[in-house]
Protein backbone atom coordinates (compact mmCIF):
# COMPACT_ATOMS: atom_id res chain seq x y z
CA UNK A 1 0.00 0.00 0.00
CA UNK A 2 2.83 2.41 0.90
CA UNK A 3 4.58 1.55 -2.38
CA UNK A 4 1.46 2.37 -4.36
CA UNK A 5 0.94 5.81 -2.78
CA UNK A 6 4.05 7.48 -4.31
CA UNK A 7 3.14 6.06 -7.71
CA UNK A 8 -0.40 7.41 -7.37
CA UNK A 9 0.94 10.83 -6.48
CA UNK A 10 3.25 10.76 -9.48
CA UNK A 11 0.29 9.90 -11.74
CA UNK A 12 -1.70 12.73 -10.18
CA UNK A 13 1.22 15.07 -10.81
CA UNK A 14 1.40 14.08 -14.47
CA UNK A 15 -2.36 14.51 -14.85
CA UNK A 16 -2.34 17.88 -13.13
CA UNK A 17 0.49 19.20 -15.29
CA UNK A 18 -1.28 17.96 -18.43
CA UNK A 19 -4.53 19.65 -17.37
CA UNK A 20 -2.67 22.86 -16.61
CA UNK A 21 -0.98 22.81 -20.00
CA UNK A 22 -4.38 22.51 -21.69
CA UNK A 23 -6.18 25.19 -19.67
CA UNK A 24 -3.43 27.59 -18.60
CA UNK A 25 -2.22 28.87 -21.95
CA UNK A 26 -0.92 32.45 -22.02
CA UNK A 27 -3.38 35.20 -22.93
CA UNK A 28 -1.26 38.04 -24.40
CA UNK A 29 -3.77 39.64 -26.79
CA UNK A 30 -5.05 43.02 -25.54
CA UNK A 31 -8.35 43.42 -27.50
CA UNK A 32 -8.17 47.17 -27.23
CA UNK A 33 -6.31 50.25 -28.40
CA UNK A 34 -3.38 52.26 -27.09
CA UNK A 35 -5.84 54.90 -25.88
CA UNK A 36 -7.39 54.44 -22.45
CA UNK A 37 -11.08 54.76 -21.68
CA UNK A 38 -12.29 57.88 -19.81
CA UNK A 39 -11.91 58.18 -16.05
CA UNK A 40 -14.64 56.40 -14.07
CA UNK A 41 -16.13 54.62 -17.10
CA UNK A 42 -16.37 50.88 -17.82
CA UNK A 43 -15.74 48.69 -20.83
CA UNK A 44 -16.39 44.93 -21.11
CA UNK A 45 -14.94 42.58 -23.72
CA UNK A 46 -15.72 39.02 -24.75
CA UNK A 47 -13.19 37.35 -27.06
CA UNK A 48 -13.49 34.11 -29.03
CA UNK A 49 -10.02 32.58 -29.33
CA UNK A 50 -7.90 29.69 -30.53
CA UNK A 51 -4.39 28.50 -29.67
CA UNK A 52 -1.77 27.38 -32.16
CA UNK A 53 1.84 26.20 -31.96
CA UNK A 54 4.62 25.65 -34.44
CA UNK A 55 7.87 23.83 -33.72
CA UNK A 56 10.38 22.00 -35.87
CA UNK A 57 8.43 19.38 -37.79
CA UNK A 58 5.06 19.89 -36.07
CA UNK A 59 2.22 22.40 -35.88
CA UNK A 60 -1.38 22.54 -34.74
CA UNK A 61 -4.30 24.79 -33.79
CA UNK A 62 -7.19 24.21 -31.34
CA UNK A 63 -10.08 26.42 -30.18
CA UNK A 64 -10.15 27.54 -26.55
CA UNK A 65 -12.84 28.78 -24.20
CA UNK A 66 -13.76 32.49 -24.46
CA UNK A 67 -11.89 35.25 -22.63
CA UNK A 68 -13.69 37.93 -20.59
CA UNK A 69 -12.16 41.33 -19.83
CA UNK A 70 -13.33 44.23 -17.65
CA UNK A 71 -11.75 47.70 -17.90
CA UNK A 72 -12.12 50.71 -15.61
CA UNK A 73 -10.82 54.21 -16.36
CA UNK A 74 -8.62 55.37 -13.46
CA UNK A 75 -7.33 58.66 -14.87
CA UNK A 76 -7.27 60.59 -18.14
CA UNK A 77 -4.47 58.39 -19.46
CA UNK A 78 -4.60 55.30 -17.20
CA UNK A 79 -7.04 52.40 -17.03
CA UNK A 80 -7.15 49.05 -15.24
CA UNK A 81 -8.03 45.72 -16.82
CA UNK A 82 -9.22 42.57 -15.06
CA UNK A 83 -9.67 39.41 -17.12
CA UNK A 84 -10.56 35.73 -17.01
CA UNK A 85 -8.49 34.23 -19.85
CA UNK A 86 -10.22 31.25 -21.48
CA UNK A 87 -12.47 31.12 -18.36
CA UNK A 88 -9.73 29.13 -16.60
CA UNK A 89 -7.25 31.63 -15.11
CA UNK A 90 -7.16 35.22 -13.84
CA UNK A 91 -5.19 38.24 -14.96
CA UNK A 92 -4.78 41.99 -14.62
CA UNK A 93 -3.05 44.84 -16.43
CA UNK A 94 -2.52 48.59 -16.14
CA UNK A 95 -2.47 50.57 -19.39
CA UNK A 96 -0.67 53.93 -19.44
CA UNK A 97 -1.31 56.02 -22.55
CA UNK A 98 1.76 58.22 -23.19
CA UNK A 99 1.08 59.68 -26.66
CA UNK A 100 -2.18 60.51 -28.48
CA UNK A 101 -2.68 61.65 -32.04
CA UNK A 102 -2.64 60.03 -35.45
CA UNK A 103 -0.09 57.79 -33.71
CA UNK A 104 -0.77 56.51 -30.17
CA UNK A 105 1.70 54.95 -27.73
CA UNK A 106 1.06 53.11 -24.48
CA UNK A 107 2.69 50.62 -22.11
CA UNK A 108 0.58 47.82 -20.65
CA UNK A 109 2.29 45.61 -18.01
CA UNK A 110 0.15 42.55 -17.24
CA UNK A 111 0.09 39.43 -15.09
CA UNK A 112 -1.79 36.14 -15.52
CA UNK A 113 -1.89 33.14 -13.19
CA UNK A 114 -3.60 29.81 -12.56
CA UNK A 115 -3.29 27.42 -9.61
CA UNK A 116 -4.83 23.99 -9.19
CA UNK A 117 -4.57 20.92 -6.96
CA UNK A 118 -5.15 17.24 -7.71
CA UNK A 119 -5.05 14.99 -4.64
CA UNK A 120 -1.91 16.14 -2.78
CA UNK A 121 -0.30 17.61 -5.88
CA UNK A 122 -0.19 21.36 -6.51
CA UNK A 123 0.43 22.90 -9.91
CA UNK A 124 0.59 26.49 -11.09
CA UNK A 125 1.41 28.84 -13.91
CA UNK A 126 2.43 32.48 -13.91
CA UNK A 127 2.84 34.73 -16.95
CA UNK A 128 4.24 38.28 -16.91
CA UNK A 129 3.69 40.39 -20.02
CA UNK A 130 5.36 43.69 -20.93
CA UNK A 131 4.01 44.91 -24.28
CA UNK A 132 4.29 48.34 -25.87
CA UNK A 133 1.07 49.29 -27.68
CA UNK A 134 1.40 51.18 -30.96
CA UNK A 135 -1.79 52.61 -32.45
CA UNK A 136 -2.02 53.86 -36.03
CA UNK A 137 -5.33 55.73 -36.31
CA UNK A 138 -6.27 55.82 -39.98
CA UNK A 139 -9.73 57.28 -39.34
CA UNK A 140 -11.80 58.13 -36.26
CA UNK A 141 -13.35 54.63 -36.38
CA UNK A 142 -10.46 52.42 -37.52
CA UNK A 143 -7.02 51.76 -36.03
CA UNK A 144 -4.21 49.30 -36.66
CA UNK A 145 -2.72 48.03 -33.40
CA UNK A 146 0.77 46.52 -32.93
CA UNK A 147 2.03 45.09 -29.63
CA UNK A 148 5.75 44.26 -29.58
CA UNK A 149 7.28 43.30 -26.25
CA UNK A 150 8.52 40.51 -24.03
CA UNK A 151 6.88 37.91 -21.76
CA UNK A 152 8.11 35.60 -19.01
CA UNK A 153 6.40 32.35 -18.03
CA UNK A 154 6.86 30.03 -15.05
CA UNK A 155 5.30 26.58 -14.61
CA UNK A 156 5.64 24.63 -11.37
CA UNK A 157 4.26 21.51 -9.75
CA UNK A 158 5.00 19.49 -6.64
CA UNK A 159 3.85 17.04 -3.96
CA UNK A 160 2.69 19.03 -0.94
CA UNK A 161 2.81 16.00 1.40
CA UNK A 162 6.50 15.25 0.91
CA UNK A 163 9.16 16.49 3.31
CA UNK A 164 11.71 16.50 0.50
CA UNK A 165 12.22 19.86 -1.19
CA UNK A 166 12.81 18.09 -4.51
CA UNK A 167 9.41 16.40 -4.23
CA UNK A 168 7.66 19.59 -3.18
CA UNK A 169 8.90 21.15 -6.42
CA UNK A 170 8.99 18.13 -8.68
CA UNK A 171 8.61 20.21 -11.82
CA UNK A 172 9.57 23.83 -12.32
CA UNK A 173 10.54 25.70 -15.44
CA UNK A 174 10.39 29.19 -16.85
CA UNK A 175 11.78 31.40 -19.53
CA UNK A 176 11.53 34.51 -21.63
CA UNK A 177 9.60 34.84 -24.86
CA UNK A 178 9.57 37.59 -27.43
CA UNK A 179 6.07 38.67 -28.41
CA UNK A 180 4.41 40.51 -31.30
CA UNK A 181 0.73 41.12 -31.89
CA UNK A 182 -1.29 42.77 -34.65
CA UNK A 183 -4.94 43.79 -34.44
CA UNK A 184 -7.54 45.89 -36.22
CA UNK A 185 -9.86 47.95 -34.02
CA UNK A 186 -13.13 48.67 -35.85
CA UNK A 187 -15.37 51.09 -33.97
CA UNK A 188 -18.88 50.27 -35.16
CA UNK A 189 -20.58 52.67 -32.72
CA UNK A 190 -19.67 54.91 -29.78
CA UNK A 191 -20.19 51.99 -27.40
CA UNK A 192 -19.25 48.97 -29.52
CA UNK A 193 -16.17 47.84 -31.44
CA UNK A 194 -14.73 44.66 -32.93
CA UNK A 195 -11.06 43.73 -32.83
CA UNK A 196 -9.62 40.70 -34.65
CA UNK A 197 -6.13 40.11 -33.28
CA UNK A 198 -3.29 37.61 -33.42
CA UNK A 199 -0.35 37.52 -31.01
CA UNK A 200 2.70 35.27 -31.32
CA UNK A 201 5.18 34.27 -28.61
CA UNK A 202 8.65 32.97 -29.50
CA UNK A 203 10.13 30.88 -26.69
CA UNK A 204 13.89 31.45 -26.59
CA UNK A 205 14.47 28.16 -24.72
CA UNK A 206 12.25 25.82 -26.73
CA UNK A 207 12.70 27.66 -30.05
CA UNK A 208 9.02 27.29 -30.87
CA UNK A 209 6.23 29.72 -31.72
CA UNK A 210 2.97 29.85 -29.80
CA UNK A 211 0.21 32.04 -31.21
CA UNK A 212 -3.24 33.10 -30.06
CA UNK A 213 -5.79 34.23 -32.64
CA UNK A 214 -9.14 35.69 -31.71
CA UNK A 215 -11.85 38.28 -32.18
CA UNK A 216 -12.76 40.62 -29.34
CA UNK A 217 -16.19 42.28 -28.99
CA UNK A 218 -15.94 45.43 -26.83
CA UNK A 219 -18.99 46.95 -25.16
CA UNK A 220 -19.34 50.16 -23.16
CA UNK A 221 -17.00 53.14 -22.86
CA UNK A 222 -14.52 53.80 -25.66
CA UNK A 223 -11.71 56.33 -26.06
CA UNK A 224 -12.47 59.60 -27.84
CA UNK A 225 -11.16 59.77 -31.43
CA UNK A 226 -12.81 63.06 -32.43
CA UNK A 227 -9.33 64.52 -33.06
CA UNK A 228 -8.80 62.11 -35.99
CA UNK A 229 -10.22 63.38 -39.29
C-alpha positions in Angstrom: 0.0 0.0 0.0 2.8 2.4 0.9 4.6 1.5 -2.4 1.5 2.4 -4.4 0.9 5.8 -2.8 4.0 7.5 -4.3 3.1 6.1 -7.7 -0.4 7.4 -7.4 0.9 10.8 -6.5 3.2 10.8 -9.5 0.3 9.9 -11.7 -1.7 12.7 -10.2 1.2 15.1 -10.8 1.4 14.1 -14.5 -2.4 14.5 -14.8 -2.3 17.9 -13.1 0.5 19.2 -15.3 -1.3 18.0 -18.4 -4.5 19.6 -17.4 -2.7 22.9 -16.6 -1.0 22.8 -20.0 -4.4 22.5 -21.7 -6.2 25.2 -19.7 -3.4 27.6 -18.6 -2.2 28.9 -21.9 -0.9 32.5 -22.0 -3.4 35.2 -22.9 -1.3 38.0 -24.4 -3.8 39.6 -26.8 -5.1 43.0 -25.5 -8.3 43.4 -27.5 -8.2 47.2 -27.2 -6.3 50.2 -28.4 -3.4 52.3 -27.1 -5.8 54.9 -25.9 -7.4 54.4 -22.4 -11.1 54.8 -21.7 -12.3 57.9 -19.8 -11.9 58.2 -16.0 -14.6 56.4 -14.1 -16.1 54.6 -17.1 -16.4 50.9 -17.8 -15.7 48.7 -20.8 -16.4 44.9 -21.1 -14.9 42.6 -23.7 -15.7 39.0 -24.8 -13.2 37.3 -27.1 -13.5 34.1 -29.0 -10.0 32.6 -29.3 -7.9 29.7 -30.5 -4.4 28.5 -29.7 -1.8 27.4 -32.2 1.8 26.2 -32.0 4.6 25.7 -34.4 7.9 23.8 -33.7 10.4 22.0 -35.9 8.4 19.4 -37.8 5.1 19.9 -36.1 2.2 22.4 -35.9 -1.4 22.5 -34.7 -4.3 24.8 -33.8 -7.2 24.2 -31.3 -10.1 26.4 -30.2 -10.2 27.5 -26.5 -12.8 28.8 -24.2 -13.8 32.5 -24.5 -11.9 35.2 -22.6 -13.7 37.9 -20.6 -12.2 41.3 -19.8 -13.3 44.2 -17.6 -11.7 47.7 -17.9 -12.1 50.7 -15.6 -10.8 54.2 -16.4 -8.6 55.4 -13.5 -7.3 58.7 -14.9 -7.3 60.6 -18.1 -4.5 58.4 -19.5 -4.6 55.3 -17.2 -7.0 52.4 -17.0 -7.1 49.1 -15.2 -8.0 45.7 -16.8 -9.2 42.6 -15.1 -9.7 39.4 -17.1 -10.6 35.7 -17.0 -8.5 34.2 -19.9 -10.2 31.2 -21.5 -12.5 31.1 -18.4 -9.7 29.1 -16.6 -7.2 31.6 -15.1 -7.2 35.2 -13.8 -5.2 38.2 -15.0 -4.8 42.0 -14.6 -3.1 44.8 -16.4 -2.5 48.6 -16.1 -2.5 50.6 -19.4 -0.7 53.9 -19.4 -1.3 56.0 -22.6 1.8 58.2 -23.2 1.1 59.7 -26.7 -2.2 60.5 -28.5 -2.7 61.7 -32.0 -2.6 60.0 -35.4 -0.1 57.8 -33.7 -0.8 56.5 -30.2 1.7 55.0 -27.7 1.1 53.1 -24.5 2.7 50.6 -22.1 0.6 47.8 -20.6 2.3 45.6 -18.0 0.1 42.6 -17.2 0.1 39.4 -15.1 -1.8 36.1 -15.5 -1.9 33.1 -13.2 -3.6 29.8 -12.6 -3.3 27.4 -9.6 -4.8 24.0 -9.2 -4.6 20.9 -7.0 -5.2 17.2 -7.7 -5.0 15.0 -4.6 -1.9 16.1 -2.8 -0.3 17.6 -5.9 -0.2 21.4 -6.5 0.4 22.9 -9.9 0.6 26.5 -11.1 1.4 28.8 -13.9 2.4 32.5 -13.9 2.8 34.7 -17.0 4.2 38.3 -16.9 3.7 40.4 -20.0 5.4 43.7 -20.9 4.0 44.9 -24.3 4.3 48.3 -25.9 1.1 49.3 -27.7 1.4 51.2 -31.0 -1.8 52.6 -32.4 -2.0 53.9 -36.0 -5.3 55.7 -36.3 -6.3 55.8 -40.0 -9.7 57.3 -39.3 -11.8 58.1 -36.3 -13.4 54.6 -36.4 -10.5 52.4 -37.5 -7.0 51.8 -36.0 -4.2 49.3 -36.7 -2.7 48.0 -33.4 0.8 46.5 -32.9 2.0 45.1 -29.6 5.7 44.3 -29.6 7.3 43.3 -26.2 8.5 40.5 -24.0 6.9 37.9 -21.8 8.1 35.6 -19.0 6.4 32.3 -18.0 6.9 30.0 -15.0 5.3 26.6 -14.6 5.6 24.6 -11.4 4.3 21.5 -9.7 5.0 19.5 -6.6 3.9 17.0 -4.0 2.7 19.0 -0.9 2.8 16.0 1.4 6.5 15.2 0.9 9.2 16.5 3.3 11.7 16.5 0.5 12.2 19.9 -1.2 12.8 18.1 -4.5 9.4 16.4 -4.2 7.7 19.6 -3.2 8.9 21.1 -6.4 9.0 18.1 -8.7 8.6 20.2 -11.8 9.6 23.8 -12.3 10.5 25.7 -15.4 10.4 29.2 -16.9 11.8 31.4 -19.5 11.5 34.5 -21.6 9.6 34.8 -24.9 9.6 37.6 -27.4 6.1 38.7 -28.4 4.4 40.5 -31.3 0.7 41.1 -31.9 -1.3 42.8 -34.6 -4.9 43.8 -34.4 -7.5 45.9 -36.2 -9.9 48.0 -34.0 -13.1 48.7 -35.8 -15.4 51.1 -34.0 -18.9 50.3 -35.2 -20.6 52.7 -32.7 -19.7 54.9 -29.8 -20.2 52.0 -27.4 -19.2 49.0 -29.5 -16.2 47.8 -31.4 -14.7 44.7 -32.9 -11.1 43.7 -32.8 -9.6 40.7 -34.6 -6.1 40.1 -33.3 -3.3 37.6 -33.4 -0.3 37.5 -31.0 2.7 35.3 -31.3 5.2 34.3 -28.6 8.6 33.0 -29.5 10.1 30.9 -26.7 13.9 31.5 -26.6 14.5 28.2 -24.7 12.2 25.8 -26.7 12.7 27.7 -30.1 9.0 27.3 -30.9 6.2 29.7 -31.7 3.0 29.8 -29.8 0.2 32.0 -31.2 -3.2 33.1 -30.1 -5.8 34.2 -32.6 -9.1 35.7 -31.7 -11.8 38.3 -32.2 -12.8 40.6 -29.3 -16.2 42.3 -29.0 -15.9 45.4 -26.8 -19.0 46.9 -25.2 -19.3 50.2 -23.2 -17.0 53.1 -22.9 -14.5 53.8 -25.7 -11.7 56.3 -26.1 -12.5 59.6 -27.8 -11.2 59.8 -31.4 -12.8 63.1 -32.4 -9.3 64.5 -33.1 -8.8 62.1 -36.0 -10.2 63.4 -39.3 
